[in-house]
Amino acid sequence: TPLQNNNRYVNNPYWTAYQYEAGDKRDRMLASAILRYDFTDWLYLQGRVGTDWYTSRRRNLVPYGTGGRNERYTELSELEIRQRETNAEFILGMNKTLNDIGISAFLGGNQMRRSFEQIGLEGERFQVPYFHSITNFSSDNLTPIFGQAEVGINSLFGSAEVSYKNLVFLTFTGRKDWFSTLDQQSNSVFYPSAGMSFVFSDAIELPSWFAFGKMRAAWSQVGGAPLNAYRTNLTYNVVGSHQGAILGSANRNEVPNKNLKPLLVTEFEIGFDLRFLKNRIGLDVSYYNRKTTDDILSATVSESTGFGSAAVNVGEMSNKGIELLLTGSPVVSAFKWDISFNVARNTNEVLKLVDGLDVIESDRSRTNRAFIHNRVGYPYSSIAGRQQKMINGQFVYNSDGFPVAEDSIVLLGTGVAPITGGISNEFGYKNFNLSFLLGFQQGGKIHSGTNTLFYSNGLHKGTLPGRENGLTFTGMNTDGIQQEFNVPQDQLEDYYFDFAARSSGNMVYSTDYIKLRSLVFGYSLPSKLIENTPFSSVNLSFVARNLWLIYSDIENIDPESTYNNGNSQGLEYAGVPQSRTFGFNLKVKF
């Protein structure tokens, strides 16, 4: 039965685990075909067709007896979803060498089509308790579910690479896309690129310990658009009838924008690749400067409009950063050890938004106390909220000892960590191999809705002080004078609610972490055992992922918790840890 407490919306976790249903059975088919004709030894024509098709059968149940539901008020939906993506492509290409000059080029086109359809029934209020069937609803409480969408992209593209003595390489590309999800007057974008690389270790004489050296530089543009259908037009649903009149409703919670246009990313990159001591040590470093214009995101709008958000093109955003990869082979013998370390630092800034706006709210916490803002002059996906007021480095409290929040909303950090990286180790001895990967990030922030609820309901260990005799502490009053405050025991619940909910900055945490991402231990069968079989190699491995959160700056939740993987990072609510998985992998080669 449901958990009995003072919150009628809370269920016993065993009830939730064993009574709720969220089933998904999927049949999937992947297929592709390639046909190539060589006109000469250097000129060819190639065609390719591929499809990815699946059918998903879904059943979702909120069972009879769920807390917060009136008597027989429950929900059950039975859905079938069909989705297909088909790509058809042609390429006319050439590969030709003229003395010391090599030429590789191609022209091509691609047509992508994606279709989606869902059909099913959803019911409310079972007629017979605990009989969880779609047939156990009256016709008045059954709602048909139907949805469909079709999107497509048409593309033309080309590339040409010219090399000289395999020392200098020049590459040029161009592509134009037409997106069906945008208005025909502004649904296309052309984006070129140019790059150069120079293998200077083959051009000049270097010391024997300097094994390889290459410099590279590139300038490129990339265009794109979201594949959400019908964002430029307002569509409607039929939702029933009243006294013979047909009733309809808007089909989207987002204000349509007919003027949406493709985004464009312009980037310049320079770097080098160096290897030393017969390739036992390697260093790859890159610097990039990337500018995004007309990025498409959903901005929160007033609910008085009848919508929750609006699709807009955001003016301009800058990303600059350095990426470094260091590789090494400390031990090369019967026992082998390879190690690699990579780290990246990105500096982000919103340069321009929509004309007349300096800030766009793209999301808000489900506690309604923290927000994701994109502000001109600040990092993308910044967390905004009210911080507890401070005077001379001390918190300010009212005469009753309750925290005083700042009047204005301030930025509390970015939801996207600027520093990320990892360390990979691979060991080998005879037929055994062992590898593991560590991952880390630094500099990001997150507003924890989970800890906000814990504080507000007395479930956080931080709410233990004061439960016996009330809370006594020292701080600043609103006149800036230091004094002692006393909060009686019977007012602690309201005090901790103010501390966590009204001053949302107290619930913003660092998302710095170090994790053991994966571990693989494998064994390859000796060649003598399989020499009389059709197999060329057989390897059996034990694979484990998300094994250990070694270090974290946040309590009670995983630092990577989020309920949005789009343009609104930095919010969390009732997040659960990532799944820890164990398995075996058998790899056979013929």
Phi, psi and omega per residue, in radians:
T1 nan 2.830 3.138
P2 -1.079 2.616 3.097
L3 -1.090 2.276 3.137
Q4 -1.599 1.945 3.049
N5 -2.679 -3.030 -3.069
N6 -1.409 0.017 3.083
N7 -1.985 1.847 -3.044
R8 -1.233 -0.124 -3.136
Y9 -1.713 0.032 -3.128
V10 -1.734 2.313 3.128
N11 -1.929 2.684 2.975
N12 -1.037 2.266 -3.088
P13 -1.051 -0.520 3.104
Y14 -1.208 -0.629 3.061
W15 -1.069 -0.825 -3.124
T16 -1.088 -0.739 -3.065
A17 -1.192 -0.627 -2.974
Y18 -1.910 -0.188 -3.130
Q19 -1.861 -0.608 3.100
Y20 -1.226 2.670 3.075
E21 -2.282 2.414 3.016
A22 -2.549 1.272 -3.038
G23 -1.611 2.541 3.125
D24 -2.552 1.912 3.061
K25 -1.907 2.220 -2.992
R26 -2.240 2.299 2.970
D27 -1.882 2.260 -3.036
R28 -2.354 2.512 3.107
M29 -2.344 2.258 3.044
L30 -2.045 2.310 -3.133
A31 -2.572 2.568 3.089
S32 -2.690 2.709 3.115
A33 -2.500 2.422 3.142
I34 -2.218 2.316 3.087
L35 -2.226 2.230 -3.101
R36 -2.298 2.410 3.081
Y37 -2.213 2.194 3.118
D38 -1.674 1.939 3.086
F39 -1.207 -0.760 3.069
T40 -2.425 -3.011 3.111
D41 -1.323 -0.053 -3.139
W42 -2.253 -0.084 -3.115
L43 -2.210 2.298 -3.074
Y44 -2.519 2.807 3.036
L45 -2.255 2.272 -3.070
Q46 -2.294 2.411 3.059
G47 -2.175 2.513 -3.128
R48 -2.481 2.404 3.058
V49 -2.282 2.317 3.124
G50 -2.465 2.597 3.131
T51 -2.434 2.538 3.060
D52 -2.239 1.952 -3.024
W53 -2.251 2.356 3.063
Y54 -2.548 2.696 3.006
T55 -2.119 2.262 -3.111
S56 -2.071 2.239 3.100
R57 -1.882 1.998 -3.013
R58 -2.103 2.445 3.099
R59 -2.329 2.142 -3.139
N60 -2.192 2.219 -3.044
L61 -2.250 2.227 2.874
V62 -1.844 1.823 -2.858
P63 -1.339 2.865 3.028
Y64 -1.070 2.341 -3.134
G65 1.743 0.024 -3.134
T66 -1.217 2.404 3.130
G67 -1.058 2.475 3.131
G68 1.486 -0.015 3.131
R69 -1.824 2.443 3.137
N70 -1.382 1.956 3.022
E71 0.812 -1.731 -3.077
R72 -1.722 0.251 -3.095
Y73 -1.329 1.803 -3.133
T74 -2.450 3.071 -3.090
E75 -2.363 2.508 3.032
L76 -2.569 2.296 3.064
S77 -2.246 2.422 3.050
E78 -2.097 2.068 -3.027
L79 -2.254 2.538 2.924
E80 -2.170 2.214 -3.091
I81 -2.076 2.326 3.081
R82 -2.154 2.264 3.112
Q83 -2.405 2.448 -3.140
R84 -2.486 2.406 3.003
E85 -2.222 2.246 -3.127
T86 -2.195 2.341 3.088
N87 -2.147 2.273 3.051
A88 -2.141 2.265 -2.989
E89 -2.456 2.530 2.994
F90 -2.270 2.599 3.125
I91 -2.454 2.234 2.969
L92 -1.888 1.996 -3.001
G93 -2.305 2.903 3.117
M94 -2.562 2.614 3.010
N95 -2.406 1.971 -3.012
K96 -2.414 2.419 3.059
T97 -2.033 2.189 3.114
L98 -2.090 1.738 -3.060
N99 0.986 -1.989 -3.104
D100 -1.635 0.039 -3.080
I101 -1.891 2.227 3.076
G102 -1.915 2.399 -3.133
I103 -2.213 2.212 3.051
S104 -2.291 2.121 -3.061
A105 -2.593 2.734 3.046
F106 -2.730 2.708 2.994
L107 -2.190 2.488 -3.104
G108 -2.797 3.092 3.089
G109 -2.591 2.713 -3.127
N110 -2.462 2.479 3.035
Q111 -2.162 2.069 3.102
M112 -1.931 2.316 3.073
R113 -2.305 2.295 3.129
R114 -2.262 2.304 3.122
S115 -2.200 2.552 -3.126
F116 -2.407 2.407 3.090
E117 -2.607 2.368 3.038
Q118 -2.296 2.499 3.140
I119 -2.561 2.458 -3.121
G120 3.073 -2.924 3.140
L121 -2.329 2.570 3.063
E122 -2.312 2.344 -3.093
G123 -2.231 2.723 3.082
E124 -2.304 2.560 3.081
R125 1.168 1.572 3.061
F126 -1.115 2.467 3.091
Q127 -1.371 -0.672 3.121
V128 -1.968 2.095 -3.106
P129 -0.998 2.448 3.030
Y130 1.195 0.089 3.021
F131 -1.740 1.627 -2.972
H132 -1.589 1.352 -3.133
S133 -2.334 2.576 3.141
I134 -1.147 -0.312 3.104
T135 -1.417 -0.106 -3.061
N136 -1.657 0.522 3.064
F137 -2.168 2.583 3.015
S138 -1.288 2.785 -3.102
S139 -1.085 -0.485 -3.142
D140 -1.237 -0.368 -3.088
N141 -1.871 0.279 3.077
L142 -1.877 2.347 3.136
T143 -2.160 2.172 3.066
P144 -1.254 2.545 3.113
I145 -2.077 2.212 3.082
F146 -2.618 2.389 3.072
G147 -2.711 2.571 3.099
Q148 -2.624 2.683 3.111
A149 -2.720 2.513 3.067
E150 -2.353 2.261 3.116
V151 -2.333 2.819 3.135
G152 -2.765 2.759 3.055
I153 -2.361 2.238 2.985
N154 -1.843 2.385 -3.035
S155 -2.422 2.502 2.909
L156 -2.188 2.434 -3.047
F157 -2.652 2.840 3.108
G158 -2.768 2.785 -3.140
S159 -2.659 2.576 3.087
A160 -2.522 2.283 3.094
E161 -2.192 2.266 3.116
V162 -2.095 2.260 3.138
S163 -2.150 2.674 3.094
Y164 -2.236 1.973 3.129
K165 0.939 0.480 -3.102
N166 0.965 0.449 3.104
L167 -1.882 -0.778 -3.105
V168 -2.070 2.323 -3.121
F169 -2.230 2.240 3.065
L170 -2.048 2.274 -3.098
T171 -2.247 2.335 3.100
F172 -2.274 2.373 3.097
T173 -2.363 2.794 3.052
G174 -2.686 2.478 3.142
R175 -2.597 2.501 3.044
K176 -2.267 2.267 -3.137
D177 -2.054 2.525 3.000
W178 -2.080 2.148 -3.047
F179 -1.860 2.239 3.131
S180 -1.283 -0.292 -3.078
T181 -1.420 -0.061 3.121
L182 -2.029 2.861 3.136
D183 -1.118 2.526 -3.067
Q184 -1.061 -0.416 -3.123
Q185 -1.323 -0.294 -3.079
S186 -2.567 0.689 -3.026
N187 -1.815 0.158 -3.105
S188 -2.136 2.704 3.115
V189 -2.612 2.427 3.071
F190 -1.955 2.356 -3.138
Y191 -2.477 2.154 -3.140
P192 -1.803 3.062 3.020
S193 -2.711 2.743 3.071
A194 -2.547 2.396 -3.129
G195 -2.508 2.716 3.105
M196 -2.468 2.471 3.028
S197 -2.392 2.603 -3.064
F198 -2.396 2.035 3.105
V199 -1.525 1.518 -3.028
F200 -1.298 -0.323 3.131
S201 -1.207 -0.381 3.086
D202 -1.619 -0.159 -3.097
A203 -1.720 -0.502 -3.131
I204 -2.237 2.743 -3.132
E205 -1.421 2.243 -3.107
L206 -2.127 2.847 3.075
P207 -1.004 2.709 -3.066
S208 -1.089 -0.477 -3.134
W209 -1.374 -0.175 3.129
F210 -1.655 1.754 -2.986
A211 -1.454 -0.625 -3.035
F212 -2.774 2.520 3.079
G213 -2.626 2.272 3.129
K214 -2.455 2.378 3.026
M215 -1.918 2.602 -3.136
R216 -2.542 2.660 3.067
A217 -2.629 2.526 -3.107
A218 -2.670 2.593 2.993
W219 -2.217 2.334 -3.076
S220 -2.622 2.767 2.979
Q221 -2.242 2.510 3.106
V222 -2.339 2.257 3.113
G223 -1.865 2.832 3.136
G224 -3.021 2.940 3.100
A225 -2.733 2.577 3.101
P226 -1.180 2.606 -3.131
L227 -1.705 0.570 3.013
N228 -1.469 2.053 -3.055
A229 -1.286 2.591 2.939
Y230 1.176 0.495 3.089
R231 -1.337 -0.257 -3.098
T232 -1.645 -0.125 -3.108
N233 -2.355 2.636 3.100
L234 -1.594 2.110 3.116
T235 -1.962 2.882 -3.013
Y236 -2.299 2.741 3.038
N237 -2.045 2.612 2.932
V238 -1.552 2.154 -3.056
V239 -1.968 0.096 3.123
G240 2.418 -2.729 -3.131
S241 -2.573 2.797 3.090
H242 -2.470 2.049 -3.132
Q243 0.884 0.743 3.075
G244 1.513 -0.145 3.132
A245 -1.666 2.396 3.139
I246 -1.297 2.347 3.113
L247 -1.869 2.395 3.112
G248 -2.301 2.918 3.107
S249 -2.570 2.737 3.068
A250 -1.103 2.464 -3.028
N251 -1.526 -0.110 -3.089
R252 -2.331 2.658 3.039
N253 -1.703 0.207 -3.092
E254 -2.094 2.330 3.096
V255 -1.116 2.153 3.132
P256 -1.207 2.627 -3.119
N257 -2.348 1.799 -3.103
K258 -1.236 -0.288 -3.075
N259 -1.641 0.157 3.103
L260 -1.057 2.466 3.094
K261 -2.342 2.855 -3.077
P262 -1.111 2.583 3.020
L263 -1.356 2.813 3.132
L264 -2.474 2.225 3.124
V265 -1.954 2.138 3.107
T266 -1.971 2.241 -3.037
E267 -2.419 2.459 2.969
F268 -2.068 2.356 -3.118
E269 -2.410 2.469 3.056
I270 -2.401 2.515 -3.119
G271 -2.945 3.130 3.105
F272 -2.590 2.705 -3.138
D273 -2.185 2.029 -3.086
L274 -2.155 2.469 3.092
R275 -2.396 2.489 -3.020
F276 -2.330 2.822 3.030
L277 0.902 1.026 3.113
K278 0.983 0.752 3.078
N279 1.205 0.276 3.120
R280 -1.396 -0.317 3.075
I281 -2.263 2.330 3.136
G282 -2.333 2.559 3.114
L283 -2.416 2.150 3.107
D284 -2.192 2.094 -3.090
V285 -2.232 2.394 3.113
S286 -2.370 2.499 2.963
Y287 -2.088 2.346 -3.137
Y288 -2.307 2.666 3.062
N289 -2.356 1.909 -3.004
R290 -2.078 2.352 3.116
K291 -2.223 2.202 -3.138
T292 -1.888 2.242 3.100
T293 -2.105 2.547 3.083
D294 1.040 0.600 3.055
D295 -1.082 2.488 -3.079
I296 -1.771 2.163 3.077
L297 -2.520 2.933 3.109
S298 -1.696 2.125 3.116
A299 -1.782 2.360 3.129
T300 -1.168 2.373 3.105
V301 -2.172 2.885 3.135
S302 -1.060 2.400 3.139
E303 -1.167 -0.284 3.106
S304 -1.148 -0.289 3.102
T305 -1.309 -0.283 -3.046
G306 1.577 -0.011 3.117
F307 -2.188 2.868 3.110
G308 -1.764 -0.396 -3.094
S309 -2.701 2.992 3.096
A310 -2.405 2.408 3.093
A311 -1.422 2.193 -3.097
V312 -2.412 2.719 2.951
N313 -1.595 2.067 3.102
V314 -1.494 2.332 -2.953
G315 -0.960 -1.167 -2.960
E316 -2.728 2.427 3.116
M317 -2.481 2.480 -3.070
S318 -1.991 2.426 2.997
N319 -2.298 2.168 3.074
K320 -2.230 2.486 -3.118
G321 -2.988 3.027 3.111
I322 -2.199 2.382 3.066
E323 -2.133 2.335 -3.086
L324 -2.299 2.350 3.063
L325 -2.248 2.106 3.125
L326 -2.050 2.146 -3.124
T327 -2.116 2.680 3.132
G328 -2.786 2.745 3.046
S329 -2.205 1.440 -3.080
P330 -1.076 -0.569 -3.098
V331 -2.255 2.158 3.081
V332 -2.282 1.695 -3.108
S333 -2.833 -2.664 3.039
A334 -1.045 -0.595 2.996
F335 -1.736 2.262 -3.057
K336 -2.127 2.421 3.136
W337 -2.400 2.096 3.044
D338 -2.049 2.428 -3.123
I339 -2.393 2.542 3.070
S340 -2.455 2.496 3.127
F341 -2.279 2.188 3.104
N342 -2.220 2.497 3.115
V343 -2.569 2.526 3.137
A344 -2.401 2.433 3.050
R345 -2.192 2.232 -3.102
N346 -2.133 2.311 3.051
T347 -1.905 2.102 -3.028
N348 -2.038 2.516 3.093
E349 -2.649 2.325 3.019
V350 -1.424 2.041 -3.075
L351 -1.610 -0.589 -3.076
K352 -2.740 2.485 3.073
L353 -2.006 -2.678 3.084
V354 -1.213 2.526 3.130
D355 -0.904 2.237 3.110
G356 1.565 -0.055 -3.140
L357 -2.122 2.394 3.053
D358 -1.873 -0.145 3.134
V359 -2.604 2.441 3.055
I360 -2.233 2.240 3.053
E361 -1.562 2.076 -3.105
S362 -1.753 -0.263 3.094
D363 -2.946 2.913 3.067
R364 -2.505 2.669 -3.131
S365 -1.148 2.667 3.086
R366 -1.240 -0.200 2.973
T367 -1.416 -0.172 -3.112
N368 1.081 0.476 -3.113
R369 -2.070 -0.161 3.128
A370 -2.407 2.686 -3.013
F371 -2.431 2.752 2.999
I372 -1.835 2.034 -3.111
H373 -1.976 2.479 2.902
N374 -1.943 1.891 -3.069
R375 -2.023 2.479 3.099
V376 -1.081 2.269 3.117
G377 1.587 -0.014 -3.101
Y378 -2.242 2.906 -3.135
P379 -1.132 2.632 3.056
Y380 -1.100 2.571 3.107
S381 1.001 0.919 3.103
S382 -1.502 2.486 3.117
I383 -1.502 2.287 -3.132
A384 -2.141 2.555 3.116
G385 -3.112 -3.001 3.124
R386 -1.750 2.169 3.107
Q387 -1.577 2.625 3.047
Q388 -1.192 2.330 -3.070
K389 -1.126 2.495 3.128
M390 -2.295 2.548 3.020
I391 -2.297 2.156 -3.124
N392 0.933 0.693 3.076
G393 1.380 0.126 3.134
Q394 -2.095 2.546 3.138
F395 -1.192 2.602 -3.122
V396 -1.836 2.435 -3.115
Y397 -2.304 2.647 3.014
N398 -1.236 3.055 -3.130
S399 -1.081 -0.451 3.112
D400 -1.509 0.055 3.110
G401 1.543 0.036 -3.120
F402 -1.423 2.531 -3.130
P403 -1.056 2.549 3.080
V404 -1.875 2.109 3.141
A405 -1.560 2.647 3.057
E406 -1.070 2.624 -3.132
D407 -1.238 -0.587 -3.055
S408 -1.854 2.732 3.090
I409 -1.448 2.335 -3.130
V410 -2.164 2.863 3.073
L411 -1.449 2.381 -3.013
L412 -2.022 0.127 -3.139
G413 2.327 2.988 -3.142
T414 -1.785 2.465 3.120
G415 -1.372 -0.098 3.137
V416 -1.937 2.034 -3.112
A417 -1.141 2.235 -3.124
P418 -1.325 -0.352 -3.098
I419 -2.100 2.192 3.097
T420 -2.387 2.752 3.122
G421 -3.122 -3.079 -3.139
G422 -2.906 2.814 3.088
I423 -2.253 2.200 -3.133
S424 -2.049 2.355 3.084
N425 -2.194 2.363 3.081
E426 -2.280 2.226 -3.134
F427 -2.101 2.539 3.097
G428 -2.484 2.382 3.082
Y429 -2.555 2.023 -3.070
K430 0.928 -2.051 -3.085
N431 -1.715 0.122 -3.121
F432 -1.772 2.554 3.045
N433 -2.449 2.507 -3.139
L434 -2.414 2.330 3.099
S435 -2.514 2.633 3.044
F436 -2.618 2.702 -3.062
L437 -2.241 2.219 3.020
L438 -1.825 2.406 3.087
G439 -2.177 2.624 3.137
F440 -2.606 2.806 2.988
Q441 -2.611 2.780 -3.078
Q442 -2.624 2.511 2.984
G443 1.747 -0.121 -3.134
G444 -1.568 2.873 3.123
K445 -2.300 2.806 3.075
I446 -2.612 2.451 3.007
H447 -1.614 2.122 -3.047
S448 -1.639 1.884 3.015
G449 -1.222 -0.523 3.106
T450 -1.071 -0.888 -3.131
N451 -1.198 -0.502 3.035
T452 -1.072 -0.789 3.101
L453 -1.147 -0.697 3.133
F454 -1.051 -0.809 3.114
Y455 -1.127 -0.773 -3.066
S456 -1.154 -0.446 -3.101
N457 -1.918 0.186 3.091
G458 1.229 0.460 -3.110
L459 -1.809 -0.041 3.135
H460 -1.669 2.494 -3.132
K461 -1.094 -0.362 3.098
G462 -1.203 -0.221 3.120
T463 -1.617 0.057 3.140
L464 -1.197 -0.724 -3.132
P465 -1.011 2.306 3.076
G466 1.671 -0.074 -3.053
R467 -1.213 -0.425 -3.104
E468 -1.626 -0.834 -3.032
N469 -2.213 0.289 -3.064
G470 1.500 3.056 -3.029
L471 -1.963 2.276 3.100
T472 -2.201 2.271 -3.113
F473 -2.733 2.961 -3.137
T474 -1.977 2.423 3.112
G475 -2.887 -2.950 -3.135
M476 -1.698 2.410 2.989
N477 -1.491 3.124 -3.040
T478 -1.197 -0.236 3.071
D479 -1.605 0.063 3.126
G480 1.401 0.396 3.132
I481 -1.898 2.290 3.131
Q482 -1.280 2.353 3.124
Q483 -2.708 3.025 3.099
E484 -1.683 2.382 -3.135
F485 -2.039 2.635 3.097
N486 -2.309 2.188 3.077
V487 -1.959 2.008 -3.125
P488 -1.076 2.752 -3.099
Q489 -1.021 -0.674 -3.075
D490 -1.314 -0.065 3.102
Q491 -1.937 0.095 -3.087
L492 -1.107 -0.645 -3.112
E493 -1.049 -0.784 3.118
D494 -1.202 -0.616 3.136
Y495 -1.091 -0.845 -3.093
Y496 -1.254 -0.465 3.029
F497 -1.138 -0.797 3.101
D498 -1.076 -0.704 -3.121
F499 -1.074 -0.734 -3.029
A500 -1.638 -0.728 -2.999
A501 -1.582 -0.876 -3.096
R502 -1.245 -0.642 3.062
S503 -1.777 1.365 -2.993
S504 -1.135 -0.334 3.099
G505 -1.096 -0.420 3.101
N506 -1.208 -0.288 -3.132
M507 -1.843 0.310 3.050
V508 -1.726 2.189 -3.033
Y509 -2.138 2.788 3.002
S510 -1.319 2.489 3.095
T511 -1.821 0.387 3.070
D512 -1.071 2.406 3.112
Y513 -2.736 2.838 2.911
I514 -2.296 2.244 -3.077
K515 -2.284 2.545 2.905
L516 -1.509 1.768 -3.015
R517 -1.269 -0.809 -3.037
S518 -2.684 2.735 3.083
L519 -2.490 2.274 -3.140
V520 -2.288 2.228 3.065
F521 -2.221 2.119 -3.031
G522 -2.336 2.872 3.112
Y523 -2.454 2.294 3.098
S524 -1.821 2.283 3.125
L525 -1.109 2.420 3.098
P526 -1.010 2.549 -3.094
S527 -1.082 -0.497 -3.138
K528 -1.133 -0.537 -3.107
L529 -1.305 -0.370 -3.063
I530 -2.071 0.186 -3.070
E531 -1.176 -0.409 3.123
N532 -1.789 0.333 3.113
T533 -2.026 2.928 3.098
P534 -1.315 0.024 -3.073
F535 -1.606 2.409 3.029
S536 -1.592 -0.451 3.064
S537 -2.795 2.606 3.098
V538 -2.417 2.180 -3.125
N539 -2.298 2.298 3.087
L540 -2.036 2.230 -3.060
S541 -2.272 2.541 2.940
F542 -1.697 2.239 -3.037
V543 -2.177 2.270 3.088
A544 -2.339 2.476 -3.114
R545 -2.319 2.639 -3.130
N546 0.951 0.961 -3.024
L547 -1.436 -0.662 -2.907
W548 -2.669 2.177 2.970
L549 -1.546 1.662 -3.004
I550 -1.233 -0.753 -3.110
Y551 -2.527 2.418 3.093
S552 -2.651 2.530 3.115
D553 -1.650 -0.016 -3.067
I554 -2.046 2.510 -3.083
E555 -1.753 2.571 2.981
N556 1.304 -0.290 -3.136
I557 -2.339 2.857 3.048
D558 -1.306 2.358 -3.115
P559 -1.115 -0.264 3.096
E560 -1.701 0.193 3.134
S561 -1.109 2.470 3.102
T562 -2.930 2.739 2.993
Y563 -2.073 0.333 3.126
N564 -2.613 2.125 3.115
N565 -1.872 0.339 3.132
G566 -1.758 -2.210 -3.061
N567 -1.608 0.328 -3.049
S568 -2.378 1.154 3.115
Q569 -1.463 2.583 3.055
G570 2.046 0.114 3.107
L571 -2.115 2.498 -3.136
E572 -2.484 2.553 3.113
Y573 -2.723 2.016 3.124
A574 0.952 0.712 3.137
G575 -1.242 2.569 3.098
V576 -1.982 2.695 -3.139
P577 -1.093 2.722 3.042
Q578 -1.141 2.587 -3.104
S579 -1.183 2.348 3.018
R580 -1.614 2.179 -3.041
T581 -2.098 2.554 3.083
F582 -2.306 2.485 3.135
G583 -2.921 3.086 3.102
F584 -2.144 2.537 -3.122
N585 -2.224 2.153 3.102
L586 -1.920 2.089 -3.138
K587 -2.037 2.133 -3.102
V588 -2.167 2.263 3.075
K589 -2.010 2.493 -3.111
F590 -1.926 nan nan
